[in-house]
């Protein structure tokens, strides 16, 4: 499967400009099977409690884009949960027909930045079957909680971390992602943004893909664009068969 990582600057609380910029970047990119976007791509990591209102049309836009380009798309969008009456920080999945087929709501909210005051938290992990892969989506701060990955490791081939991870803590990002790949014998993808946000935080990217053995397969460094790599689910099964230490987790 060919996965593509969107690494880009984001326009603060301006979904229309972010959509326009995405179209421009896609025009320069090669076809892929799955496009993965940064956390809250539509708005940036804003604590605006009503930002979901400005993003109501984004889901339809991304669905249309997925259908036009015949790809799966995983987009970072703030969406409103009518049951809890709170907006949530979500990764939303669209299939090749442009249908919204699932979403994941961030469970571990970044209280250090007050995220818990502006967003409701999710209450369950999801795993999506996309082509030959079983994919576990996770969001930014959740990278710091290895137990989240460990819980899904027996079921997931690919763990995706969609993030707004600032340059000030870049060294943590660079170390934690390969650790998650090695300890869970799974492909790990980290997708981060670029540029300055509305809070004055700077982001330097470093979107990456790691193999189940922790090998670096793709590093976007600090370049803007859509970057892709081919991965094969059979590598996960072969790695776990050769060195089956996950079988001892419950011993």
C-alpha positions in Angstrom: 0.0 0.0 0.0 1.3 3.4 -0.9 0.8 5.9 2.0 1.3 9.6 1.7 2.0 12.1 4.5 0.8 15.7 4.3 3.3 18.0 5.9 2.3 21.6 5.6 1.9 25.0 7.2 -1.6 25.6 8.5 -3.6 28.8 8.3 -4.9 29.6 11.8 -8.6 29.0 12.2 -9.1 29.4 8.5 -10.4 26.1 7.0 -11.1 27.7 3.6 -7.4 28.6 3.2 -6.3 25.2 4.4 -8.6 23.5 1.9 -7.3 25.8 -0.9 -3.7 25.1 0.0 -4.3 21.3 0.1 -5.6 21.4 -3.4 -2.4 23.2 -4.6 -0.2 20.6 -2.8 -2.2 17.7 -4.3 -1.7 19.0 -7.8 2.0 18.5 -7.4 1.8 15.0 -5.8 1.7 11.4 -7.1 -1.3 9.1 -6.6 -1.5 7.1 -3.3 -3.8 4.7 -1.5 -4.0 6.5 1.8 -3.4 10.2 2.5 -2.8 11.1 6.2 -3.0 14.6 7.5 -1.8 16.5 10.7 -3.9 16.9 13.8 -6.6 19.5 13.4 -5.4 20.2 9.9 -8.6 22.2 9.2 -8.0 24.8 11.9 -4.7 24.4 13.7 -4.4 23.4 17.3 -6.7 26.2 18.6 -8.5 26.2 21.9 -11.5 28.1 20.4 -14.5 26.3 21.8 -16.6 27.0 18.7 -14.0 26.2 16.0 -16.1 23.3 14.9 -18.7 25.8 13.5 -16.2 27.2 11.1 -15.3 23.7 9.9 -18.8 22.3 9.1 -18.1 22.1 5.4 -14.7 20.5 5.6 -15.9 16.9 5.9 -17.8 17.2 2.6 -14.8 18.8 0.9 -12.5 16.0 2.0 -15.0 13.3 1.0 -15.2 14.8 -2.5 -11.4 15.0 -2.7 -11.1 11.3 -1.7 -13.6 10.3 -4.4 -12.0 12.4 -7.1 -8.5 11.0 -6.4 -9.7 7.5 -5.6 -7.9 7.3 -2.3 -8.6 6.7 1.4 -8.1 9.9 3.4 -7.5 10.5 7.1 -8.2 14.1 8.0 -7.8 16.1 11.2 -11.1 18.0 11.9 -12.8 19.4 15.0 -16.3 18.0 15.0 -19.3 18.4 17.3 -20.6 15.5 19.3 -24.4 16.0 19.8 -24.6 13.4 22.6 -22.0 15.1 24.8 -22.7 18.6 23.4 -18.9 19.2 23.0 -16.6 19.5 20.1 -14.0 16.7 19.7 -10.5 16.6 18.2 -11.0 13.9 15.6 -9.3 11.9 12.8 -12.0 11.2 10.2 -11.7 8.5 7.6 -13.1 8.7 4.1 -13.1 5.8 1.6 -12.4 5.8 -2.1 -16.0 6.6 -2.8 -15.8 9.7 -0.6 -17.9 8.2 2.1 -17.2 9.1 5.7 -16.7 5.6 7.2 -15.4 6.3 10.6 -13.8 8.6 13.1 -11.5 8.5 16.1 -11.8 11.1 18.9 -8.7 11.9 20.9 -8.8 10.3 24.3 -5.8 11.8 26.1 -6.3 15.6 26.0 -3.4 17.9 26.4 -4.3 19.5 29.7 -1.0 21.4 29.8 -2.5 23.6 27.0 -6.1 23.5 28.3 -7.4 21.2 25.6 -9.7 19.6 28.1 -11.5 22.9 28.5 -12.3 23.3 24.8 -12.8 19.7 23.6 -14.5 16.6 24.9 -12.5 13.4 25.0 -13.2 10.2 23.2 -13.9 6.9 25.0 -12.8 4.2 22.7 -10.0 3.0 20.4 -10.9 2.1 16.8 -9.1 -0.1 14.3 -9.8 0.3 10.6 -9.2 -2.2 7.8 -7.7 -0.4 4.9 -6.5 -2.6 2.0 -4.3 -5.3 3.7 -3.7 -3.2 6.8 -5.4 -3.0 10.2 -4.8 0.6 11.2 -5.0 2.1 14.7 -5.3 6.0 14.7 -3.9 8.0 17.5 -3.5 11.8 18.0 -0.4 13.7 19.1 -0.1 13.8 22.9 -1.2 10.1 22.9 2.3 9.2 21.7 3.4 9.7 25.3 1.2 6.9 26.6 2.7 3.5 25.4 -0.1 1.6 27.0 -2.5 2.9 24.3 -0.4 1.2 21.6 0.2 -1.9 23.6 -3.5 -2.4 24.0 -4.0 -2.5 20.2 -0.7 -4.1 19.2 -2.0 -7.7 18.7 -4.7 -6.3 16.3 -2.9 -3.5 14.5 -0.3 -3.6 11.7 0.0 0.2 11.4 -0.2 2.9 14.1 -0.8 6.4 12.9 0.0 9.5 15.0 -1.4 12.7 13.6 0.0 15.6 15.4 0.8 19.3 16.1 4.1 18.6 17.8 6.1 21.8 18.5 9.8 22.1 17.7 10.6 22.8 21.4 9.8 19.1 22.1 11.0 17.7 18.7 13.6 15.4 20.3 10.8 13.6 22.1 8.9 13.0 18.9 12.1 11.7 17.2 12.7 9.1 19.9 9.2 8.0 20.9 8.0 7.1 17.4 10.6 4.5 16.6 10.2 3.1 20.2 6.5 2.5 19.5 7.4 0.7 16.3 10.0 -1.5 17.9 8.0 -2.4 21.1 4.9 -3.2 19.1 6.4 -4.7 16.0 4.2 -2.5 13.8 4.6 0.2 11.2 4.4 3.6 12.8 3.5 6.8 11.0 4.0 10.3 12.5 2.5 13.2 10.6 3.3 16.7 11.9 2.7 20.2 10.7 5.0 23.1 9.8 5.3 26.8 10.6 4.0 29.2 13.2 0.6 28.9 14.9 -1.7 31.4 16.4 -0.2 30.8 19.9 3.3 31.6 18.7 4.5 28.0 18.7 6.8 26.9 15.9 6.6 23.4 14.2 9.4 21.9 12.2 7.7 18.8 10.8 9.8 15.6 10.9 6.9 13.5 9.6 8.2 10.0 9.4 7.4 6.3 8.7 9.1 3.5 10.7 9.2 -0.2 10.0 8.2 -2.9 12.6 11.9 -3.1 13.4 12.3 0.6 13.9 14.0 1.3 10.6 13.4 4.8 9.2 11.6 4.4 5.8 10.6 8.0 5.2 11.7 11.3 6.7 10.0 14.5 5.4 12.5 16.6 7.5 11.2 20.2 7.4 10.0 20.3 3.8 6.5 21.2 2.8 4.6 18.8 0.5 3.0 15.4 0.2 5.5 12.6 0.7 4.9 8.9 0.0 6.3 5.4 0.6 5.2 1.9 -0.1 4.6 -0.5 2.8 3.6 -4.1 3.0 1.5 -5.7 5.7 3.3 -9.0 5.3 6.4 -7.4 6.8 4.6 -7.1 10.2 3.5 -10.8 10.1 7.0 -11.9 9.2 8.6 -9.8 11.9 6.2 -11.1 14.6 6.7 -14.7 13.5 10.5 -14.5 13.6 10.6 -12.9 17.0 7.3 -13.5 18.7 7.8 -11.6 21.9 4.3 -10.0 21.8 3.0 -13.5 22.8 4.6 -13.1 26.2 2.8 -9.9 27.1 0.3 -11.7 29.4 2.8 -14.0 31.0 
